[in-house]
C-alpha cells in the first residue's frame, strides 16, 4: 500500500549543482537528495512514499536547510513546499516547458541572497511611548488603570483600539525607515505580512554578495537605534523564498 | 538587559540578533514563516504529473485586530511602571513567536501537514511557560486527502 513513491521537489538549480553526500531530504528516514537534470537546468528532488505524511517540523527544516545550503553556493529557485510529482519524466517535462523563465530567474539570483529582517516591539516600551505621545489615550489610560475590567470594559476597548491603531502607524513607519535605511544595498525588497500584533518590521531583502557586509552593518545601526523598543532579528542568508512570486506559473 | 536568544550568532552586545538560516539556530516558527506559502507553484496544467501540492497557507499571518487584542493592550497599560522592565524575558518573547502559528483557529481547510506543524510549535513551546493554553492538536491524524 505504501509502495508507491513520488518525487518531492525542493528547488530549481543550474545543472552543475551536485548534492553533497550528507544532504538530507524530507521523510522518515530522511530521503536521499538527488538531482534530475535537463539541459542546463536541474531540480533537487528526493523520493517520498505517497502515503507518507509530509509536513512534520523535521520535513520543513530539512527543506529549508537544503535550500539555504544550496543558495550559499549556487542560485536556487525554491519550489513550494509540498510539491510532489510522479517521477523524473515529470521533472524534465516541467524544466522543458518553463526553461526560459527558470533560466532567467536563476540568472537574477546569481550572487544574490535573501535576508529577512523581523522585529518585534517591546510591548511595555511601545505603549509607554504611545501614551506619552497621545494625551487622549493617556487620559483614558488614567481612567482604566487599576479598575477591574468589568467596570471599565468600554473604556478599555476604546483605549486598546487607539493603541492598536497607533501600533499600526508605528509599524508602517518602522518598515519604511528600515527600507530607507537599507536603500540601494538591496537589489529588491519584499514586505512581509506582520505575523503578530506586536510585529515592528518584517521585510525580506535580496542582497548582492558584495553588499552583504555593508547591509549587515546598516542593520546593526538600525537595531541599535531601537534597542529598547524593538527586538530586531536578521534571518539569513536564505534561499530567495520571497522573490519568486514573479515566476510563479499560475495560469 | 538580557536578551532572550533563540538563535546563535550575532556580535556580543549587538542589538541585532542573527539566526534562522538553514534551519540552524532559528526557531520552528521562523522556519514556518520563512518557507510556507513561498516558492514556485507548479500547476497541474503544465502536463506535469503533480501528485499532490499541499498548499499550506497560514491565514493567521494576517493580523486581525480584535476586541481581545484591545483588552490585552489595555491590560498592558495596567502593568506599566509596575513590572520592572527587565522582567520581560523569554516567555513573553517566545509566546509572541508562537502567535504566528498557534492562532490555529484561523487555519482552516488545511491538510494534516499544517496541523502537525502548528501542533509541533505548540508542543515545543508549551513547556516554556507560555501563558496561553492551547488545545494540543492531534498528531498524525488520519484524514482523507
Interface residues (C-beta under 8 A of the other chain):
Chain A: X6 X9 X11 X12 X50 X53 X54 X55 X56 X57 X60 X61 X62 X63 X64 X65 X67 X68 X69 X77 X78 X79 X80 X81 X82 X83 X84 X85 X86 X87 X89 X90 X93 X94 X97 X98 X116 X118 X120 X122 X123 X124 X125 X127 X128 X131 X141 X144 X145 X146 X149 X153 X155 X156 X157 X158 X159 X160 X161 X163 X164 X167 X168 X192 X193 X194 X195 X196 X197 X198 X199 X216 X219 X220 X222 X223 X224 X226 X227 X228 X231 X232 X233 X234 X235 X236 X237 X238 X241 X242 X244 X247 X248 X249 X250 X251
Chain B: X1 X3 X7 X11 X14 X15 X16 X17 X18 X19 X20 X21 X22 X23 X24 X26 X28 X30 X31 X32 X33 X34 X35 X36 X37 X38 X39 X40 X41 X42 X43 X45 X46 X47 X48 X49 X50 X51 X52 X53 X54 X55 X56 X60 X61 X62 X63 X65 X67 X69 X70 X71 X72 X73 X74 X75 X76 X77 X78 X79 X80 X81 X83 X85 X88 X92 X93 X96 X97 X99 X100 X111 X112 X113 X114 X116 X117 X120 X121 X124 X140
